[in-house]
Amino acid sequence: MSKKLRILVAQLNPVVGDIRGNLELARGALAEGKTKGADLVVLSELFILGYPAEDLVLKPAAVEDSMKAVNTLAAETAGAPDMIIGAPWMDGAKRHNSAVWLSGGAIKGRYDKRELPNYGVFDEKRIFDAGEGPPPVFEFHGVKIGVAICEDIWYPRVPSELHDAGADMLIVPNGSPWRRTVQVERHTTFSAWRKTGVPYLFVNQVGGQDELV
């Protein structure tokens, strides 16, 4: 029997530091998903705080307020589609770049980015801790879904682990800057497809922040 999922890909323009405004954007996407009969709504990397947040992530209040906003949004998924939203997340003393799965009024699970870029415009090793352990596979409407974040699918480790864990597909929130060659680079490099054959849904943000487009 074929399995069908209706996924609303919300490629929006969050504003760094505007947690309230970004929460309203997420609520709008959730409402649109409900109206359109979506099973799942997916937002981009670090959506609730904005990307790239840089040193703002080092302020405890920014992370705490981001987590509170995500918990508020989780409660609103009761009677609505599930949602995956990017957020900074504290787990004990460790601070992660995370994708949080919201479902049925609660947080269903979380994936913490494993591959932290530290070149060019990226400075994530300084501000985040890498996720640890086997990446989770989420069972959803009969489909096994793995979540990876941006840099994770440029390297084989995470896609291979998710493939071996039985993932039918990957959902990949991104905050990937535009450049003229980027589409060719993605199609020729992404490990998710080229090395494992697992299809992926690439979700980016749009607009601009500081020097990034």
PyMOL commands that place a pseudoatom at each C-alpha (Angstrom):
pseudoatom trace, name=CA, resn=MET, resi=1, chain=A, elem=C, hetatm=0, pos=[0.000, 0.000, 0.000]
pseudoatom trace, name=CA, resn=SER, resi=2, chain=A, elem=C, hetatm=0, pos=[1.351, 3.429, -0.890]
pseudoatom trace, name=CA, resn=LYS, resi=3, chain=A, elem=C, hetatm=0, pos=[1.889, 5.910, 1.915]
pseudoatom trace, name=CA, resn=LYS, resi=4, chain=A, elem=C, hetatm=0, pos=[0.959, 9.555, 1.469]
pseudoatom trace, name=CA, resn=LEU, resi=5, chain=A, elem=C, hetatm=0, pos=[1.950, 12.575, 3.481]
pseudoatom trace, name=CA, resn=ARG, resi=6, chain=A, elem=C, hetatm=0, pos=[0.822, 16.149, 2.884]
pseudoatom trace, name=CA, resn=ILE, resi=7, chain=A, elem=C, hetatm=0, pos=[3.689, 18.401, 3.956]
pseudoatom trace, name=CA, resn=LEU, resi=8, chain=A, elem=C, hetatm=0, pos=[3.531, 22.191, 3.956]
pseudoatom trace, name=CA, resn=VAL, resi=9, chain=A, elem=C, hetatm=0, pos=[7.028, 23.595, 3.390]
pseudoatom trace, name=CA, resn=ALA, resi=10, chain=A, elem=C, hetatm=0, pos=[7.040, 27.040, 5.009]
pseudoatom trace, name=CA, resn=GLN, resi=11, chain=A, elem=C, hetatm=0, pos=[10.026, 28.870, 3.511]
pseudoatom trace, name=CA, resn=LEU, resi=12, chain=A, elem=C, hetatm=0, pos=[9.685, 32.211, 5.302]
pseudoatom trace, name=CA, resn=ASN, resi=13, chain=A, elem=C, hetatm=0, pos=[11.852, 35.144, 6.392]
pseudoatom trace, name=CA, resn=PRO, resi=14, chain=A, elem=C, hetatm=0, pos=[12.349, 35.097, 10.183]
pseudoatom trace, name=CA, resn=VAL, resi=15, chain=A, elem=C, hetatm=0, pos=[14.009, 38.106, 11.797]
pseudoatom trace, name=CA, resn=VAL, resi=16, chain=A, elem=C, hetatm=0, pos=[16.967, 37.523, 14.109]
pseudoatom trace, name=CA, resn=GLY, resi=17, chain=A, elem=C, hetatm=0, pos=[15.988, 38.279, 17.697]
pseudoatom trace, name=CA, resn=ASP, resi=18, chain=A, elem=C, hetatm=0, pos=[12.286, 38.817, 16.974]
pseudoatom trace, name=CA, resn=ILE, resi=19, chain=A, elem=C, hetatm=0, pos=[11.046, 35.737, 18.813]
pseudoatom trace, name=CA, resn=ARG, resi=20, chain=A, elem=C, hetatm=0, pos=[7.488, 37.054, 19.117]
pseudoatom trace, name=CA, resn=GLY, resi=21, chain=A, elem=C, hetatm=0, pos=[7.313, 37.987, 15.459]
pseudoatom trace, name=CA, resn=ASN, resi=22, chain=A, elem=C, hetatm=0, pos=[8.787, 34.652, 14.394]
pseudoatom trace, name=CA, resn=LEU, resi=23, chain=A, elem=C, hetatm=0, pos=[6.284, 32.855, 16.621]
pseudoatom trace, name=CA, resn=GLU, resi=24, chain=A, elem=C, hetatm=0, pos=[3.477, 34.659, 14.806]
pseudoatom trace, name=CA, resn=LEU, resi=25, chain=A, elem=C, hetatm=0, pos=[4.952, 33.619, 11.446]
pseudoatom trace, name=CA, resn=ALA, resi=26, chain=A, elem=C, hetatm=0, pos=[5.023, 30.014, 12.678]
pseudoatom trace, name=CA, resn=ARG, resi=27, chain=A, elem=C, hetatm=0, pos=[1.410, 30.281, 13.879]
pseudoatom trace, name=CA, resn=GLY, resi=28, chain=A, elem=C, hetatm=0, pos=[0.406, 31.559, 10.468]
pseudoatom trace, name=CA, resn=ALA, resi=29, chain=A, elem=C, hetatm=0, pos=[2.095, 28.590, 8.808]
pseudoatom trace, name=CA, resn=LEU, resi=30, chain=A, elem=C, hetatm=0, pos=[0.385, 26.194, 11.199]
pseudoatom trace, name=CA, resn=ALA, resi=31, chain=A, elem=C, hetatm=0, pos=[-3.007, 27.763, 10.457]
pseudoatom trace, name=CA, resn=GLU, resi=32, chain=A, elem=C, hetatm=0, pos=[-2.364, 27.538, 6.714]
pseudoatom trace, name=CA, resn=GLY, resi=33, chain=A, elem=C, hetatm=0, pos=[-1.351, 23.914, 7.112]
pseudoatom trace, name=CA, resn=LYS, resi=34, chain=A, elem=C, hetatm=0, pos=[-4.578, 23.149, 8.933]
pseudoatom trace, name=CA, resn=THR, resi=35, chain=A, elem=C, hetatm=0, pos=[-6.656, 24.925, 6.286]
pseudoatom trace, name=CA, resn=LYS, resi=36, chain=A, elem=C, hetatm=0, pos=[-4.922, 23.037, 3.480]
pseudoatom trace, name=CA, resn=GLY, resi=37, chain=A, elem=C, hetatm=0, pos=[-5.174, 19.654, 5.165]
pseudoatom trace, name=CA, resn=ALA, resi=38, chain=A, elem=C, hetatm=0, pos=[-1.448, 19.204, 5.735]
pseudoatom trace, name=CA, resn=ASP, resi=39, chain=A, elem=C, hetatm=0, pos=[-0.206, 16.437, 7.994]
pseudoatom trace, name=CA, resn=LEU, resi=40, chain=A, elem=C, hetatm=0, pos=[3.045, 18.231, 8.756]
pseudoatom trace, name=CA, resn=VAL, resi=41, chain=A, elem=C, hetatm=0, pos=[4.382, 21.796, 8.556]
pseudoatom trace, name=CA, resn=VAL, resi=42, chain=A, elem=C, hetatm=0, pos=[8.144, 22.293, 8.320]
pseudoatom trace, name=CA, resn=LEU, resi=43, chain=A, elem=C, hetatm=0, pos=[10.018, 25.508, 9.101]
pseudoatom trace, name=CA, resn=SER, resi=44, chain=A, elem=C, hetatm=0, pos=[13.672, 26.359, 8.530]
pseudoatom trace, name=CA, resn=GLU, resi=45, chain=A, elem=C, hetatm=0, pos=[16.790, 26.115, 10.685]
pseudoatom trace, name=CA, resn=LEU, resi=46, chain=A, elem=C, hetatm=0, pos=[16.787, 28.117, 13.968]
pseudoatom trace, name=CA, resn=PHE, resi=47, chain=A, elem=C, hetatm=0, pos=[13.508, 29.679, 12.837]
pseudoatom trace, name=CA, resn=ILE, resi=48, chain=A, elem=C, hetatm=0, pos=[12.211, 30.832, 16.203]
pseudoatom trace, name=CA, resn=LEU, resi=49, chain=A, elem=C, hetatm=0, pos=[15.298, 32.953, 17.006]
pseudoatom trace, name=CA, resn=GLY, resi=50, chain=A, elem=C, hetatm=0, pos=[16.252, 33.746, 13.412]
pseudoatom trace, name=CA, resn=TYR, resi=51, chain=A, elem=C, hetatm=0, pos=[19.321, 32.821, 11.407]
pseudoatom trace, name=CA, resn=PRO, resi=52, chain=A, elem=C, hetatm=0, pos=[22.197, 33.480, 11.649]
pseudoatom trace, name=CA, resn=ALA, resi=53, chain=A, elem=C, hetatm=0, pos=[21.825, 34.472, 15.293]
pseudoatom trace, name=CA, resn=GLU, resi=54, chain=A, elem=C, hetatm=0, pos=[25.593, 34.490, 15.995]
pseudoatom trace, name=CA, resn=ASP, resi=55, chain=A, elem=C, hetatm=0, pos=[26.412, 35.768, 19.514]
pseudoatom trace, name=CA, resn=LEU, resi=56, chain=A, elem=C, hetatm=0, pos=[22.744, 36.217, 20.400]
pseudoatom trace, name=CA, resn=VAL, resi=57, chain=A, elem=C, hetatm=0, pos=[22.733, 32.443, 20.948]
pseudoatom trace, name=CA, resn=LEU, resi=58, chain=A, elem=C, hetatm=0, pos=[25.248, 32.956, 23.769]
pseudoatom trace, name=CA, resn=LYS, resi=59, chain=A, elem=C, hetatm=0, pos=[22.723, 35.003, 25.759]
pseudoatom trace, name=CA, resn=PRO, resi=60, chain=A, elem=C, hetatm=0, pos=[20.843, 32.608, 28.088]
pseudoatom trace, name=CA, resn=ALA, resi=61, chain=A, elem=C, hetatm=0, pos=[17.656, 34.683, 27.926]
pseudoatom trace, name=CA, resn=ALA, resi=62, chain=A, elem=C, hetatm=0, pos=[17.527, 34.398, 24.126]
pseudoatom trace, name=CA, resn=VAL, resi=63, chain=A, elem=C, hetatm=0, pos=[17.687, 30.604, 24.282]
pseudoatom trace, name=CA, resn=GLU, resi=64, chain=A, elem=C, hetatm=0, pos=[15.235, 30.410, 27.197]
pseudoatom trace, name=CA, resn=ASP, resi=65, chain=A, elem=C, hetatm=0, pos=[12.730, 32.656, 25.424]
pseudoatom trace, name=CA, resn=SER, resi=66, chain=A, elem=C, hetatm=0, pos=[13.126, 30.624, 22.228]
pseudoatom trace, name=CA, resn=MET, resi=67, chain=A, elem=C, hetatm=0, pos=[12.407, 27.398, 24.104]
pseudoatom trace, name=CA, resn=LYS, resi=68, chain=A, elem=C, hetatm=0, pos=[9.368, 28.943, 25.816]
pseudoatom trace, name=CA, resn=ALA, resi=69, chain=A, elem=C, hetatm=0, pos=[8.020, 30.064, 22.444]
pseudoatom trace, name=CA, resn=VAL, resi=70, chain=A, elem=C, hetatm=0, pos=[8.457, 26.560, 21.013]
pseudoatom trace, name=CA, resn=ASN, resi=71, chain=A, elem=C, hetatm=0, pos=[6.653, 25.044, 24.018]
pseudoatom trace, name=CA, resn=THR, resi=72, chain=A, elem=C, hetatm=0, pos=[3.826, 27.558, 23.518]
pseudoatom trace, name=CA, resn=LEU, resi=73, chain=A, elem=C, hetatm=0, pos=[3.614, 26.584, 19.864]
pseudoatom trace, name=CA, resn=ALA, resi=74, chain=A, elem=C, hetatm=0, pos=[3.668, 22.881, 20.776]
pseudoatom trace, name=CA, resn=ALA, resi=75, chain=A, elem=C, hetatm=0, pos=[0.483, 23.325, 22.812]
pseudoatom trace, name=CA, resn=GLU, resi=76, chain=A, elem=C, hetatm=0, pos=[-1.179, 24.824, 19.737]
pseudoatom trace, name=CA, resn=THR, resi=77, chain=A, elem=C, hetatm=0, pos=[-0.600, 21.704, 17.623]
pseudoatom trace, name=CA, resn=ALA, resi=78, chain=A, elem=C, hetatm=0, pos=[-3.473, 19.954, 19.398]
pseudoatom trace, name=CA, resn=GLY, resi=79, chain=A, elem=C, hetatm=0, pos=[-6.078, 19.460, 16.669]
pseudoatom trace, name=CA, resn=ALA, resi=80, chain=A, elem=C, hetatm=0, pos=[-3.654, 20.854, 14.091]
pseudoatom trace, name=CA, resn=PRO, resi=81, chain=A, elem=C, hetatm=0, pos=[-0.887, 19.456, 11.869]
pseudoatom trace, name=CA, resn=ASP, resi=82, chain=A, elem=C, hetatm=0, pos=[2.413, 18.375, 13.368]
pseudoatom trace, name=CA, resn=MET, resi=83, chain=A, elem=C, hetatm=0, pos=[5.241, 20.863, 13.006]
pseudoatom trace, name=CA, resn=ILE, resi=84, chain=A, elem=C, hetatm=0, pos=[9.039, 20.782, 12.808]
pseudoatom trace, name=CA, resn=ILE, resi=85, chain=A, elem=C, hetatm=0, pos=[10.631, 24.059, 13.885]
pseudoatom trace, name=CA, resn=GLY, resi=86, chain=A, elem=C, hetatm=0, pos=[14.265, 25.095, 14.259]
pseudoatom trace, name=CA, resn=ALA, resi=87, chain=A, elem=C, hetatm=0, pos=[15.383, 26.490, 17.617]
pseudoatom trace, name=CA, resn=PRO, resi=88, chain=A, elem=C, hetatm=0, pos=[18.401, 26.815, 19.884]
pseudoatom trace, name=CA, resn=TRP, resi=89, chain=A, elem=C, hetatm=0, pos=[17.980, 24.342, 22.720]
pseudoatom trace, name=CA, resn=MET, resi=90, chain=A, elem=C, hetatm=0, pos=[19.671, 23.843, 26.080]
pseudoatom trace, name=CA, resn=ASP, resi=91, chain=A, elem=C, hetatm=0, pos=[20.090, 20.268, 27.295]
pseudoatom trace, name=CA, resn=GLY, resi=92, chain=A, elem=C, hetatm=0, pos=[21.829, 20.496, 30.647]
pseudoatom trace, name=CA, resn=ALA, resi=93, chain=A, elem=C, hetatm=0, pos=[24.982, 22.509, 30.051]
pseudoatom trace, name=CA, resn=LYS, resi=94, chain=A, elem=C, hetatm=0, pos=[24.960, 21.888, 26.303]
pseudoatom trace, name=CA, resn=ARG, resi=95, chain=A, elem=C, hetatm=0, pos=[23.521, 24.310, 23.765]
pseudoatom trace, name=CA, resn=HIS, resi=96, chain=A, elem=C, hetatm=0, pos=[22.304, 22.794, 20.501]
pseudoatom trace, name=CA, resn=ASN, resi=97, chain=A, elem=C, hetatm=0, pos=[21.100, 23.862, 17.067]
pseudoatom trace, name=CA, resn=SER, resi=98, chain=A, elem=C, hetatm=0, pos=[17.939, 21.762, 17.076]
pseudoatom trace, name=CA, resn=ALA, resi=99, chain=A, elem=C, hetatm=0, pos=[14.904, 20.795, 15.045]
pseudoatom trace, name=CA, resn=VAL, resi=100, chain=A, elem=C, hetatm=0, pos=[11.968, 20.209, 17.385]
pseudoatom trace, name=CA, resn=TRP, resi=101, chain=A, elem=C, hetatm=0, pos=[9.003, 18.021, 16.377]
pseudoatom trace, name=CA, resn=LEU, resi=102, chain=A, elem=C, hetatm=0, pos=[5.683, 19.259, 17.783]
pseudoatom trace, name=CA, resn=SER, resi=103, chain=A, elem=C, hetatm=0, pos=[2.682, 16.925, 17.780]
pseudoatom trace, name=CA, resn=GLY, resi=104, chain=A, elem=C, hetatm=0, pos=[-0.748, 16.748, 19.380]
pseudoatom trace, name=CA, resn=GLY, resi=105, chain=A, elem=C, hetatm=0, pos=[-0.143, 19.571, 21.834]
pseudoatom trace, name=CA, resn=ALA, resi=106, chain=A, elem=C, hetatm=0, pos=[3.322, 18.501, 22.998]
pseudoatom trace, name=CA, resn=ILE, resi=107, chain=A, elem=C, hetatm=0, pos=[6.933, 18.073, 21.957]
pseudoatom trace, name=CA, resn=LYS, resi=108, chain=A, elem=C, hetatm=0, pos=[7.285, 14.697, 20.257]
pseudoatom trace, name=CA, resn=GLY, resi=109, chain=A, elem=C, hetatm=0, pos=[11.056, 14.732, 19.954]
pseudoatom trace, name=CA, resn=ARG, resi=110, chain=A, elem=C, hetatm=0, pos=[14.140, 16.673, 18.989]
pseudoatom trace, name=CA, resn=TYR, resi=111, chain=A, elem=C, hetatm=0, pos=[17.120, 16.310, 16.687]
pseudoatom trace, name=CA, resn=ASP, resi=112, chain=A, elem=C, hetatm=0, pos=[20.359, 18.163, 17.456]
pseudoatom trace, name=CA, resn=LYS, resi=113, chain=A, elem=C, hetatm=0, pos=[22.625, 19.123, 14.547]
pseudoatom trace, name=CA, resn=ARG, resi=114, chain=A, elem=C, hetatm=0, pos=[25.735, 16.912, 14.360]
pseudoatom trace, name=CA, resn=GLU, resi=115, chain=A, elem=C, hetatm=0, pos=[27.903, 18.611, 11.733]
pseudoatom trace, name=CA, resn=LEU, resi=116, chain=A, elem=C, hetatm=0, pos=[28.667, 22.171, 12.845]
pseudoatom trace, name=CA, resn=PRO, resi=117, chain=A, elem=C, hetatm=0, pos=[30.175, 24.317, 10.051]
pseudoatom trace, name=CA, resn=ASN, resi=118, chain=A, elem=C, hetatm=0, pos=[33.141, 26.465, 10.987]
pseudoatom trace, name=CA, resn=TYR, resi=119, chain=A, elem=C, hetatm=0, pos=[34.237, 28.157, 7.754]
pseudoatom trace, name=CA, resn=GLY, resi=120, chain=A, elem=C, hetatm=0, pos=[33.305, 31.143, 5.610]
pseudoatom trace, name=CA, resn=VAL, resi=121, chain=A, elem=C, hetatm=0, pos=[30.287, 32.860, 7.130]
pseudoatom trace, name=CA, resn=PHE, resi=122, chain=A, elem=C, hetatm=0, pos=[29.679, 30.019, 9.606]
pseudoatom trace, name=CA, resn=ASP, resi=123, chain=A, elem=C, hetatm=0, pos=[30.845, 30.010, 13.224]
pseudoatom trace, name=CA, resn=GLU, resi=124, chain=A, elem=C, hetatm=0, pos=[28.754, 27.255, 14.773]
pseudoatom trace, name=CA, resn=LYS, resi=125, chain=A, elem=C, hetatm=0, pos=[31.440, 25.312, 16.629]
pseudoatom trace, name=CA, resn=ARG, resi=126, chain=A, elem=C, hetatm=0, pos=[31.955, 28.345, 18.845]
pseudoatom trace, name=CA, resn=ILE, resi=127, chain=A, elem=C, hetatm=0, pos=[28.322, 28.792, 19.798]
pseudoatom trace, name=CA, resn=PHE, resi=128, chain=A, elem=C, hetatm=0, pos=[26.822, 25.275, 19.697]
pseudoatom trace, name=CA, resn=ASP, resi=129, chain=A, elem=C, hetatm=0, pos=[27.552, 21.779, 20.959]
pseudoatom trace, name=CA, resn=ALA, resi=130, chain=A, elem=C, hetatm=0, pos=[27.184, 18.965, 18.446]
pseudoatom trace, name=CA, resn=GLY, resi=131, chain=A, elem=C, hetatm=0, pos=[24.411, 16.438, 18.933]
pseudoatom trace, name=CA, resn=GLU, resi=132, chain=A, elem=C, hetatm=0, pos=[25.420, 12.996, 20.173]
pseudoatom trace, name=CA, resn=GLY, resi=133, chain=A, elem=C, hetatm=0, pos=[24.271, 9.417, 19.787]
pseudoatom trace, name=CA, resn=PRO, resi=134, chain=A, elem=C, hetatm=0, pos=[22.210, 7.798, 17.034]
pseudoatom trace, name=CA, resn=PRO, resi=135, chain=A, elem=C, hetatm=0, pos=[19.922, 10.309, 15.287]
pseudoatom trace, name=CA, resn=PRO, resi=136, chain=A, elem=C, hetatm=0, pos=[16.239, 9.591, 15.970]
pseudoatom trace, name=CA, resn=VAL, resi=137, chain=A, elem=C, hetatm=0, pos=[13.814, 8.208, 13.399]
pseudoatom trace, name=CA, resn=PHE, resi=138, chain=A, elem=C, hetatm=0, pos=[10.236, 9.416, 13.843]
pseudoatom trace, name=CA, resn=GLU, resi=139, chain=A, elem=C, hetatm=0, pos=[7.308, 7.160, 12.944]
pseudoatom trace, name=CA, resn=PHE, resi=140, chain=A, elem=C, hetatm=0, pos=[4.629, 9.325, 11.336]
pseudoatom trace, name=CA, resn=HIS, resi=141, chain=A, elem=C, hetatm=0, pos=[1.540, 8.099, 9.474]
pseudoatom trace, name=CA, resn=GLY, resi=142, chain=A, elem=C, hetatm=0, pos=[3.303, 4.864, 8.661]
pseudoatom trace, name=CA, resn=VAL, resi=143, chain=A, elem=C, hetatm=0, pos=[6.409, 6.625, 7.306]
pseudoatom trace, name=CA, resn=LYS, resi=144, chain=A, elem=C, hetatm=0, pos=[9.787, 6.531, 9.042]
pseudoatom trace, name=CA, resn=ILE, resi=145, chain=A, elem=C, hetatm=0, pos=[11.233, 10.032, 8.916]
pseudoatom trace, name=CA, resn=GLY, resi=146, chain=A, elem=C, hetatm=0, pos=[14.757, 11.107, 9.771]
pseudoatom trace, name=CA, resn=VAL, resi=147, chain=A, elem=C, hetatm=0, pos=[15.602, 14.726, 10.466]
pseudoatom trace, name=CA, resn=ALA, resi=148, chain=A, elem=C, hetatm=0, pos=[18.952, 16.317, 9.595]
pseudoatom trace, name=CA, resn=ILE, resi=149, chain=A, elem=C, hetatm=0, pos=[19.944, 19.985, 9.651]
pseudoatom trace, name=CA, resn=CYS, resi=150, chain=A, elem=C, hetatm=0, pos=[21.745, 21.715, 6.768]
pseudoatom trace, name=CA, resn=GLU, resi=151, chain=A, elem=C, hetatm=0, pos=[25.434, 20.739, 7.036]
pseudoatom trace, name=CA, resn=ASP, resi=152, chain=A, elem=C, hetatm=0, pos=[24.471, 17.241, 8.183]
pseudoatom trace, name=CA, resn=ILE, resi=153, chain=A, elem=C, hetatm=0, pos=[23.631, 16.151, 4.636]
pseudoatom trace, name=CA, resn=TRP, resi=154, chain=A, elem=C, hetatm=0, pos=[26.891, 17.406, 3.103]
pseudoatom trace, name=CA, resn=TYR, resi=155, chain=A, elem=C, hetatm=0, pos=[28.651, 14.559, 4.919]
pseudoatom trace, name=CA, resn=PRO, resi=156, chain=A, elem=C, hetatm=0, pos=[27.843, 10.834, 4.967]
pseudoatom trace, name=CA, resn=ARG, resi=157, chain=A, elem=C, hetatm=0, pos=[27.633, 10.209, 8.724]
pseudoatom trace, name=CA, resn=VAL, resi=158, chain=A, elem=C, hetatm=0, pos=[24.085, 11.331, 9.551]
pseudoatom trace, name=CA, resn=PRO, resi=159, chain=A, elem=C, hetatm=0, pos=[22.389, 10.222, 6.290]
pseudoatom trace, name=CA, resn=SER, resi=160, chain=A, elem=C, hetatm=0, pos=[24.096, 6.817, 6.569]
pseudoatom trace, name=CA, resn=GLU, resi=161, chain=A, elem=C, hetatm=0, pos=[23.010, 6.364, 10.184]
pseudoatom trace, name=CA, resn=LEU, resi=162, chain=A, elem=C, hetatm=0, pos=[19.425, 7.320, 9.324]
pseudoatom trace, name=CA, resn=HIS, resi=163, chain=A, elem=C, hetatm=0, pos=[19.438, 5.002, 6.302]
pseudoatom trace, name=CA, resn=ASP, resi=164, chain=A, elem=C, hetatm=0, pos=[20.679, 2.137, 8.487]
pseudoatom trace, name=CA, resn=ALA, resi=165, chain=A, elem=C, hetatm=0, pos=[17.966, 2.930, 11.046]
pseudoatom trace, name=CA, resn=GLY, resi=166, chain=A, elem=C, hetatm=0, pos=[15.316, 2.413, 8.360]
pseudoatom trace, name=CA, resn=ALA, resi=167, chain=A, elem=C, hetatm=0, pos=[14.377, 6.002, 7.464]
pseudoatom trace, name=CA, resn=ASP, resi=168, chain=A, elem=C, hetatm=0, pos=[12.106, 6.205, 4.400]
pseudoatom trace, name=CA, resn=MET, resi=169, chain=A, elem=C, hetatm=0, pos=[12.912, 9.893, 3.902]
pseudoatom trace, name=CA, resn=LEU, resi=170, chain=A, elem=C, hetatm=0, pos=[14.772, 12.801, 5.460]
pseudoatom trace, name=CA, resn=ILE, resi=171, chain=A, elem=C, hetatm=0, pos=[13.437, 16.241, 6.295]
pseudoatom trace, name=CA, resn=VAL, resi=172, chain=A, elem=C, hetatm=0, pos=[16.206, 18.820, 6.239]
pseudoatom trace, name=CA, resn=PRO, resi=173, chain=A, elem=C, hetatm=0, pos=[15.665, 22.337, 7.673]
pseudoatom trace, name=CA, resn=ASN, resi=174, chain=A, elem=C, hetatm=0, pos=[18.315, 24.782, 6.397]
pseudoatom trace, name=CA, resn=GLY, resi=175, chain=A, elem=C, hetatm=0, pos=[19.588, 28.312, 6.753]
pseudoatom trace, name=CA, resn=SER, resi=176, chain=A, elem=C, hetatm=0, pos=[21.763, 27.952, 3.681]
pseudoatom trace, name=CA, resn=PRO, resi=177, chain=A, elem=C, hetatm=0, pos=[23.115, 31.169, 2.082]
pseudoatom trace, name=CA, resn=TRP, resi=178, chain=A, elem=C, hetatm=0, pos=[22.589, 31.700, -1.631]
pseudoatom trace, name=CA, resn=ARG, resi=179, chain=A, elem=C, hetatm=0, pos=[25.409, 31.876, -4.163]
pseudoatom trace, name=CA, resn=ARG, resi=180, chain=A, elem=C, hetatm=0, pos=[25.420, 31.415, -7.923]
pseudoatom trace, name=CA, resn=THR, resi=181, chain=A, elem=C, hetatm=0, pos=[26.871, 27.899, -7.786]
pseudoatom trace, name=CA, resn=VAL, resi=182, chain=A, elem=C, hetatm=0, pos=[24.915, 26.558, -4.820]
pseudoatom trace, name=CA, resn=GLN, resi=183, chain=A, elem=C, hetatm=0, pos=[22.329, 24.468, -6.689]
pseudoatom trace, name=CA, resn=VAL, resi=184, chain=A, elem=C, hetatm=0, pos=[25.000, 22.600, -8.643]
pseudoatom trace, name=CA, resn=GLU, resi=185, chain=A, elem=C, hetatm=0, pos=[27.002, 22.054, -5.449]
pseudoatom trace, name=CA, resn=ARG, resi=186, chain=A, elem=C, hetatm=0, pos=[23.952, 20.633, -3.691]
pseudoatom trace, name=CA, resn=HIS, resi=187, chain=A, elem=C, hetatm=0, pos=[23.010, 18.249, -6.468]
pseudoatom trace, name=CA, resn=THR, resi=188, chain=A, elem=C, hetatm=0, pos=[26.544, 16.922, -6.845]
pseudoatom trace, name=CA, resn=THR, resi=189, chain=A, elem=C, hetatm=0, pos=[27.525, 16.735, -3.176]
pseudoatom trace, name=CA, resn=PHE, resi=190, chain=A, elem=C, hetatm=0, pos=[24.607, 15.947, -0.863]
pseudoatom trace, name=CA, resn=SER, resi=191, chain=A, elem=C, hetatm=0, pos=[25.314, 12.650, 0.855]
pseudoatom trace, name=CA, resn=ALA, resi=192, chain=A, elem=C, hetatm=0, pos=[21.642, 12.060, 1.671]
pseudoatom trace, name=CA, resn=TRP, resi=193, chain=A, elem=C, hetatm=0, pos=[20.840, 10.997, -1.864]
pseudoatom trace, name=CA, resn=ARG, resi=194, chain=A, elem=C, hetatm=0, pos=[24.139, 10.246, -3.579]
pseudoatom trace, name=CA, resn=LYS, resi=195, chain=A, elem=C, hetatm=0, pos=[25.504, 7.938, -0.885]
pseudoatom trace, name=CA, resn=THR, resi=196, chain=A, elem=C, hetatm=0, pos=[22.363, 6.365, 0.606]
pseudoatom trace, name=CA, resn=GLY, resi=197, chain=A, elem=C, hetatm=0, pos=[19.532, 6.736, -1.922]
pseudoatom trace, name=CA, resn=VAL, resi=198, chain=A, elem=C, hetatm=0, pos=[17.249, 8.124, 0.804]
pseudoatom trace, name=CA, resn=PRO, resi=199, chain=A, elem=C, hetatm=0, pos=[15.069, 10.939, -0.610]
pseudoatom trace, name=CA, resn=TYR, resi=200, chain=A, elem=C, hetatm=0, pos=[15.094, 14.227, 1.256]
pseudoatom trace, name=CA, resn=LEU, resi=201, chain=A, elem=C, hetatm=0, pos=[12.937, 17.332, 1.564]
pseudoatom trace, name=CA, resn=PHE, resi=202, chain=A, elem=C, hetatm=0, pos=[15.125, 20.449, 1.611]
pseudoatom trace, name=CA, resn=VAL, resi=203, chain=A, elem=C, hetatm=0, pos=[13.565, 23.388, 3.492]
pseudoatom trace, name=CA, resn=ASN, resi=204, chain=A, elem=C, hetatm=0, pos=[15.363, 26.737, 3.435]
pseudoatom trace, name=CA, resn=GLN, resi=205, chain=A, elem=C, hetatm=0, pos=[14.554, 30.243, 4.624]
pseudoatom trace, name=CA, resn=VAL, resi=206, chain=A, elem=C, hetatm=0, pos=[14.183, 33.191, 2.251]
pseudoatom trace, name=CA, resn=GLY, resi=207, chain=A, elem=C, hetatm=0, pos=[15.091, 36.863, 2.400]
pseudoatom trace, name=CA, resn=GLY, resi=208, chain=A, elem=C, hetatm=0, pos=[18.242, 38.321, 3.894]
pseudoatom trace, name=CA, resn=GLN, resi=209, chain=A, elem=C, hetatm=0, pos=[20.017, 38.955, 7.194]
pseudoatom trace, name=CA, resn=ASP, resi=210, chain=A, elem=C, hetatm=0, pos=[23.086, 41.185, 7.426]
pseudoatom trace, name=CA, resn=GLU, resi=211, chain=A, elem=C, hetatm=0, pos=[25.443, 40.080, 4.623]
pseudoatom trace, name=CA, resn=LEU, resi=212, chain=A, elem=C, hetatm=0, pos=[23.626, 36.820, 3.871]
pseudoatom trace, name=CA, resn=VAL, resi=213, chain=A, elem=C, hetatm=0, pos=[20.928, 36.248, 1.250]
for i in range(1, 213): cmd.bond("trace and resi %d" % i, "trace and resi %d" % (i + 1))
show_as sticks, trace
zoom trace
